[in-house]
Amino acid sequence: LLNRHIHEYQMQKKIVITGGPGSGKSVVINELIQRDYVCMPEISREVTLNARKSGIEQLFLNQPMLFSKMLLEGRKAQYLEAERTGAEIVFFDRGLPDVNAYLDHFNVVYDDYFHRIAEAYTYHKIYIMPPWPDIYQMDTERYEDFDQAKAIFQSIEKIYRRLGYDLISVPRGTVEERVDFILKQINHEESR
């Protein structure tokens, strides 16, 4: 059994920005980068695009376990990379439990390793972005329609709650307002 990777005395705050597809996560991450925060980008597009170069159009749909293992290992590597940065705060565009949430949503049976990793590599805070039809767009890597995006959001909520996280819902607004909301929450906690 893996020991819990993060320790109470550890100073770095690892903060996840998550939610269903097309809810504005990556735009928020990009704004945080513009404000000089250390951020770990979403890697599922990279995995998908690399698979396309090998002739597989949608790796998750064709080989969900292979895709999910690649994502899990990539996100685990990001987690460890975050620690090496020495930054006080690191933001993640999705966390390790998101992999389980997608597998649960698509009813893919997966081994206990996924659960053990999600329990072992923990995060300080989880900010969740609810579905927002006004900004939702499908594209060449995002194949889910809005109803599927809402259902995936529910699976994500469920897995993080099952792991014992309190979720902080990010209200709709401009990118700047959403980032200000997140940073104000973090700063408020630090000043207590």
Secondary structure as the mmCIF struct_conf table of DSSP 4:
data_model
#
loop_
_struct_conf.conf_type_id
_struct_conf.id
_struct_conf.beg_label_comp_id
_struct_conf.beg_label_asym_id
_struct_conf.beg_label_seq_id
_struct_conf.end_label_comp_id
_struct_conf.end_label_asym_id
_struct_conf.end_label_seq_id
HELX_LH_PP_P HELX_LH_PP_P1 LEU A 2 ARG A 4
BEND BEND1 HIS A 5 ILE A 6
TURN_TY1_P TURN_TY1_P1 GLU A 8 TYR A 9
HELX_LH_PP_P HELX_LH_PP_P2 GLN A 12 GLN A 12
STRN STRN1 LYS A 13 GLY A 19
BEND BEND2 GLY A 20 GLY A 20
TURN_TY1_P TURN_TY1_P2 PRO A 21 GLY A 22
BEND BEND3 SER A 23 GLY A 24
HELX_RH_AL_P HELX_RH_AL_P1 LYS A 25 GLN A 34
TURN_TY1_P TURN_TY1_P3 ARG A 35 ASP A 36
STRN STRN2 VAL A 38 MET A 40
HELX_RH_AL_P HELX_RH_AL_P2 SER A 44 LYS A 53
TURN_TY1_P TURN_TY1_P4 SER A 54 GLY A 55
BEND BEND4 GLU A 57 GLU A 57
HELX_RH_AL_P HELX_RH_AL_P3 LEU A 59 ASN A 62
HELX_RH_AL_P HELX_RH_AL_P4 PRO A 64 THR A 85
BEND BEND5 GLU A 88 GLU A 88
STRN STRN3 ILE A 89 ASP A 93
BEND BEND6 ARG A 94 ARG A 94
TURN_TY1_P TURN_TY1_P5 LEU A 96 LEU A 96
HELX_RH_AL_P HELX_RH_AL_P5 PRO A 97 HIS A 105
TURN_TY1_P TURN_TY1_P6 PHE A 106 ASN A 107
HELX_RH_AL_P HELX_RH_AL_P6 ASP A 112 ALA A 120
BEND BEND7 TYR A 121 TYR A 121
BEND BEND8 HIS A 124 HIS A 124
STRN STRN4 LYS A 125 MET A 129
TURN_TY1_P TURN_TY1_P7 PRO A 133 ILE A 135
BEND BEND9 THR A 140 GLU A 141
HELX_RH_AL_P HELX_RH_AL_P7 PHE A 146 ARG A 162
TURN_TY1_P TURN_TY1_P8 LEU A 163 GLY A 164
HELX_LH_PP_P HELX_LH_PP_P3 TYR A 165 ASP A 166
STRN STRN5 LEU A 167 SER A 169
HELX_LH_PP_P HELX_LH_PP_P4 VAL A 170 PRO A 171
BEND BEND10 ARG A 172 GLY A 173
HELX_RH_AL_P HELX_RH_AL_P8 VAL A 175 SER A 191
#
